[in-house]
């Protein structure tokens, strides 16, 4: 056999697993239990987890963040509940792998981006928050992320964006805004996985929402009766986290580490019983 007859080498791929909002203790237990198994089963190179609701449904604590990272999360993203647990502020100053949205006003603790070196390539992660039907005071995410992506692409073309937003239109618009500039734009916040996963024309993987990692018998993670009471009466009601079987929802993106362009995007769903 001559060198010309030899089979061409198979192009190397890079696989990123992203898990949607982890909700409360049930979600935490399911994720920390299943994450090592999913990494092996799906041959994952890099894991990102949104820990937005990991502490009783509101925010995240240092202890929880550490447990998620020990289970395999390389980076933890968040959103509008990031400041709900007071102790997280000082922790964020010391732990760069826990992100908050980049478009919080200047002077906010922590950071919204990170680039990590892996065996195959450098990976950039950007945490971003929408403004439509969300908390006021956030900077415009569209110019903010474009500036950030431009700087990050000087280090790596492999960039994953978690867009924590309510409005479907805002998320879809962000996908088109970043098409060809990042590897993936995947939404969080609504806790319901969407069936619109696709690769946009210029090579960016997109999905409106990855869904949640939380109790199935619930209202987007919360106990059913208190939520029904709120809808019936419109009175203030305290919501607790639901119990029972947990649904793990996420997104798996396969890409070319040399170009950063996505080759495949697929939904990931598993059910966990304690």
RODO-2510 file (C-alpha; in nm, 4 decimals, decimal comma):
residues 274
     n   res          X          Y          Z
     1     x     0,0000     0,0000     0,0000
     2     x     0,1370     0,3387    -0,0974
     3     x     0,0866     0,6531     0,1098
     4     x    -0,1706     0,7663    -0,1474
     5     x    -0,3717     0,4490    -0,0833
     6     x    -0,3833     0,5037     0,2913
     7     x    -0,7158     0,6074     0,4378
     8     x    -0,7511     0,9765     0,5064
     9     x    -0,7388     1,0616     0,8787
    10     x    -1,0766     1,1174     1,0389
    11     x    -1,1171     1,4867     1,1293
    12     x    -1,1099     1,5450     1,5020
    13     x    -1,4334     1,6555     1,6640
    14     x    -1,5105     1,8251     1,9941
    15     x    -1,8262     1,7579     2,1936
    16     x    -1,9795     2,0018     2,4416
    17     x    -2,2578     1,8917     2,6760
    18     x    -2,4695     2,1717     2,8172
    19     x    -2,7263     2,1073     3,0916
    20     x    -3,0136     2,3501     3,1491
    21     x    -3,1155     2,5144     3,4768
    22     x    -3,0506     2,2848     3,7746
    23     x    -3,3471     2,3176     4,0132
    24     x    -3,3060     2,2611     4,3859
    25     x    -3,1830     1,9562     4,5712
    26     x    -3,3546     1,7029     4,3417
    27     x    -3,1870     1,8559     4,0361
    28     x    -2,8494     1,8728     4,2088
    29     x    -2,8607     1,5091     4,3136
    30     x    -2,9603     1,3947     3,9672
    31     x    -2,6925     1,6005     3,7918
    32     x    -2,4055     1,5064     4,0243
    33     x    -2,5056     1,1408     3,9939
    34     x    -2,5562     1,1252     3,6177
    35     x    -2,2951     1,3695     3,4919
    36     x    -1,9966     1,1290     3,5085
    37     x    -2,2074     0,8624     3,3353
    38     x    -2,3243     1,1006     3,0625
    39     x    -1,9687     1,2153     2,9999
    40     x    -1,8623     0,8587     2,9253
    41     x    -2,1779     0,7546     2,7386
    42     x    -2,1816     1,0569     2,5079
    43     x    -1,8015     1,0851     2,4773
    44     x    -1,8115     1,4431     2,5989
    45     x    -1,5023     1,6651     2,5927
    46     x    -1,6393     1,9635     2,7857
    47     x    -1,9351     2,0170     3,0199
    48     x    -2,1226     2,3376     3,1009
    49     x    -2,4048     2,3470     3,3565
    50     x    -2,6466     2,6299     3,4324
    51     x    -2,6712     2,6481     3,8125
    52     x    -2,9196     2,9360     3,8182
    53     x    -3,1777     2,7671     4,0432
    54     x    -2,9631     2,5101     4,2215
    55     x    -3,0115     2,6487     4,5758
    56     x    -3,3748     2,5837     4,6627
    57     x    -3,4805     2,7148     4,3227
    58     x    -3,3141     3,0532     4,3660
    59     x    -2,9454     3,1104     4,2988
    60     x    -2,6460     2,8991     4,3900
    61     x    -2,4112     2,8626     4,6888
    62     x    -2,0343     2,8008     4,6939
    63     x    -2,0895     2,4474     4,8260
    64     x    -2,3285     2,3631     4,5431
    65     x    -2,1005     2,5140     4,2799
    66     x    -1,8082     2,3054     4,4056
    67     x    -2,0196     1,9866     4,4011
    68     x    -2,1222     2,0474     4,0389
    69     x    -1,7618     2,1069     3,9348
    70     x    -1,6451     1,7953     4,1162
    71     x    -1,9095     1,5989     3,9254
    72     x    -1,7621     1,7152     3,5953
    73     x    -1,8848     2,0664     3,5132
    74     x    -1,5967     2,2678     3,3689
    75     x    -1,7986     2,5907     3,3813
    76     x    -2,1187     2,6941     3,5621
    77     x    -2,3402     2,9620     3,4097
    78     x    -2,6208     3,1509     3,5830
    79     x    -2,8768     3,4268     3,5224
    80     x    -3,1183     3,6606     3,6962
    81     x    -3,1058     3,4763     4,0324
    82     x    -2,7275     3,4882     4,0682
    83     x    -2,7353     3,7309     4,3654
    84     x    -3,0118     3,5524     4,5611
    85     x    -2,7601     3,3730     4,7850
    86     x    -2,5444     3,6382     4,9562
    87     x    -2,2387     3,4192     5,0098
    88     x    -2,1933     3,3744     4,6355
    89     x    -2,0635     3,7291     4,5897
    90     x    -1,7263     3,6727     4,7592
    91     x    -1,6980     3,3238     4,6095
    92     x    -1,7307     3,4603     4,2568
    93     x    -1,4314     3,6851     4,3137
    94     x    -1,2175     3,3738     4,3697
    95     x    -1,3735     3,1165     4,1335
    96     x    -1,3586     3,2162     3,7642
    97     x    -1,5422     2,9015     3,6525
    98     x    -1,8676     3,0336     3,8004
    99     x    -2,0040     3,2955     3,5605
   100     x    -2,2726     3,5626     3,5772
   101     x    -2,4183     3,7404     3,2708
   102     x    -2,1720     3,9766     3,1036
   103     x    -2,4295     4,2528     3,0657
   104     x    -2,4776     4,3287     3,4344
   105     x    -2,3878     4,6932     3,4987
   106     x    -2,0210     4,7837     3,5338
   107     x    -1,8871     4,7088     3,8805
   108     x    -2,0902     4,3899     3,9362
   109     x    -1,8923     4,1132     4,1100
   110     x    -1,7482     3,8254     3,9125
   111     x    -1,7159     3,7833     3,5389
   112     x    -1,9271     3,6667     3,2474
   113     x    -1,6682     3,5014     3,0245
   114     x    -1,3981     3,2409     3,0500
   115     x    -1,1534     3,0658     2,8175
   116     x    -1,0220     2,7254     2,9258
   117     x    -0,7552     2,5088     2,7663
   118     x    -0,8503     2,1453     2,7026
   119     x    -0,6540     1,8592     2,5470
   120     x    -0,7984     1,9354     2,2038
   121     x    -0,8524     2,3127     2,1985
   122     x    -0,9315     2,6268     2,3929
   123     x    -1,2991     2,6716     2,4783
   124     x    -1,4637     3,0064     2,5379
   125     x    -1,7855     3,0360     2,7378
   126     x    -2,0055     3,3464     2,7497
   127     x    -2,2956     3,3976     2,9911
   128     x    -2,5529     3,6475     2,8654
   129     x    -2,8932     3,7669     2,9874
   130     x    -3,1895     3,8993     2,7924
   131     x    -3,3944     4,2103     2,8737
   132     x    -3,7436     4,1375     2,7381
   133     x    -3,9750     4,0428     3,0320
   134     x    -3,6658     4,0233     3,2544
   135     x    -3,5206     4,2317     3,5374
   136     x    -3,4511     4,5941     3,4549
   137     x    -3,1058     4,7476     3,4655
   138     x    -2,9272     4,5099     3,2311
   139     x    -2,7161     4,6494     2,9495
   140     x    -2,8169     4,5737     2,5907
   141     x    -2,6992     4,2139     2,5303
   142     x    -2,6568     4,2524     2,1534
   143     x    -2,3656     4,4998     2,1395
   144     x    -2,2265     4,3644     2,4671
   145     x    -2,1883     4,0106     2,3366
   146     x    -2,0539     4,1222     1,9997
   147     x    -1,7688     4,3105     2,1677
   148     x    -1,6976     4,0099     2,3877
   149     x    -1,7005     3,7617     2,0972
   150     x    -1,4652     3,9778     1,8914
   151     x    -1,2105     3,9741     2,1728
   152     x    -1,2561     3,6034     2,2481
   153     x    -1,2087     3,4966     1,8856
   154     x    -0,8498     3,6224     1,9083
   155     x    -0,7927     3,3243     2,1415
   156     x    -1,0271     3,0582     2,0040
   157     x    -1,3077     3,0010     1,7497
   158     x    -1,4749     2,7528     1,9878
   159     x    -1,7252     2,9672     2,1762
   160     x    -2,0414     2,8596     2,3602
   161     x    -2,3060     3,1167     2,4590
   162     x    -2,5682     3,0555     2,7300
   163     x    -2,8384     3,3154     2,6631
   164     x    -3,0539     3,3366     2,9760
   165     x    -3,3716     3,4989     2,8479
   166     x    -3,7508     3,4802     2,8554
   167     x    -3,8649     3,5863     2,5088
   168     x    -3,8350     3,3378     2,2256
   169     x    -3,7976     3,6214     1,9754
   170     x    -3,5016     3,7672     2,1639
   171     x    -3,3301     3,4282     2,1738
   172     x    -3,3872     3,3584     1,8048
   173     x    -3,2598     3,7043     1,7174
   174     x    -2,9453     3,6410     1,9212
   175     x    -2,8846     3,3182     1,7312
   176     x    -2,8912     3,5041     1,3991
   177     x    -2,6868     3,7886     1,5479
   178     x    -2,4039     3,5486     1,6335
   179     x    -2,4326     3,3030     1,3447
   180     x    -2,0842     3,2252     1,2153
   181     x    -1,9167     3,4013     1,5070
   182     x    -1,9688     3,1406     1,7815
   183     x    -2,0068     2,7635     1,7931
   184     x    -2,3391     2,7575     1,9755
   185     x    -2,6107     2,9779     2,1220
   186     x    -2,8357     2,7858     2,3608
   187     x    -3,1040     2,9471     2,5751
   188     x    -3,1971     2,8933     2,9379
   189     x    -3,4501     3,0370     3,1889
   190     x    -3,7902     2,9042     3,0738
   191     x    -3,7175     2,5485     3,2005
   192     x    -3,8950     2,3897     2,9024
   193     x    -3,6797     2,2265     2,6307
   194     x    -3,7622     2,3486     2,2813
   195     x    -3,7673     2,1330     1,9680
   196     x    -3,6033     2,3927     1,7451
   197     x    -3,2423     2,2742     1,7615
   198     x    -3,0624     2,3376     1,4326
   199     x    -2,7380     2,4552     1,2781
   200     x    -2,7721     2,8028     1,1303
   201     x    -2,6367     2,8742     0,7777
   202     x    -2,2950     3,0014     0,8891
   203     x    -2,2240     2,7158     1,1295
   204     x    -2,3663     2,8145     1,4682
   205     x    -2,5707     2,5569     1,6610
   206     x    -2,8885     2,7047     1,8100
   207     x    -3,1682     2,6044     2,0473
   208     x    -3,4116     2,8417     2,2190
   209     x    -3,4039     2,6597     2,5519
   210     x    -3,2212     2,3554     2,6837
   211     x    -3,4849     2,2960     2,9515
   212     x    -3,4283     2,2251     3,3198
   213     x    -3,2778     1,9563     3,5363
   214     x    -3,5560     1,9317     3,7912
   215     x    -3,8613     1,7433     3,9205
   216     x    -4,0967     1,6189     3,6513
   217     x    -4,4141     1,6406     3,8648
   218     x    -4,3926     2,0151     3,9149
   219     x    -4,4593     2,3494     3,7505
   220     x    -4,1204     2,4241     3,5914
   221     x    -3,9564     2,2875     3,9062
   222     x    -4,1862     2,4310     4,1733
   223     x    -4,4455     2,2484     4,3826
   224     x    -4,7767     2,2287     4,2003
   225     x    -5,0309     2,3405     4,4650
   226     x    -4,8683     2,6739     4,5583
   227     x    -4,8403     2,7653     4,1907
   228     x    -5,2054     2,6764     4,1291
   229     x    -5,2989     2,8876     4,4311
   230     x    -5,1129     3,1846     4,2831
   231     x    -5,2989     3,1468     3,9536
   232     x    -5,6355     3,1104     4,1304
   233     x    -5,6001     3,3971     4,3778
   234     x    -5,3217     3,6241     4,2410
   235     x    -5,1981     3,6435     4,6026
   236     x    -4,8276     3,6229     4,6961
   237     x    -4,7346     3,2581     4,7495
   238     x    -4,4088     3,0960     4,8519
   239     x    -4,2993     2,8307     4,6038
   240     x    -4,1057     2,5255     4,7161
   241     x    -3,9144     2,2877     4,4899
   242     x    -4,1060     1,9839     4,3684
   243     x    -4,0089     1,6276     4,4582
   244     x    -3,9942     1,2898     4,2890
   245     x    -3,8408     1,1738     3,9634
   246     x    -3,6096     1,4227     3,7945
   247     x    -3,5771     1,4954     3,4249
   248     x    -3,2290     1,5885     3,3082
   249     x    -3,2483     1,8132     3,0024
   250     x    -2,9543     1,9347     2,8007
   251     x    -2,7962     1,9852     2,4629
   252     x    -2,5026     1,8116     2,2984
   253     x    -2,3089     2,0051     2,0358
   254     x    -2,0483     1,8393     1,8125
   255     x    -1,8108     2,0795     1,6398
   256     x    -1,4852     2,1162     1,4520
   257     x    -1,2268     2,2435     1,7027
   258     x    -1,0155     2,3960     1,4244
   259     x    -1,2915     2,6218     1,2906
   260     x    -1,5377     2,6284     1,5789
   261     x    -1,8230     2,5490     1,3407
   262     x    -2,0952     2,3172     1,4658
   263     x    -2,1503     1,9854     1,2912
   264     x    -2,4406     1,8509     1,4933
   265     x    -2,6765     1,9544     1,7732
   266     x    -2,9048     1,7170     1,9593
   267     x    -3,1246     1,7247     2,2661
   268     x    -3,0276     1,5110     2,5645
   269     x    -3,2906     1,3867     2,8121
   270     x    -3,2659     1,1368     3,0953
   271     x    -3,4946     1,0454     3,3855
   272     x    -3,3465     0,9874     3,7306
   273     x    -3,5163     0,8226     4,0299
   274     x    -3,3566     0,8603     4,3710
***
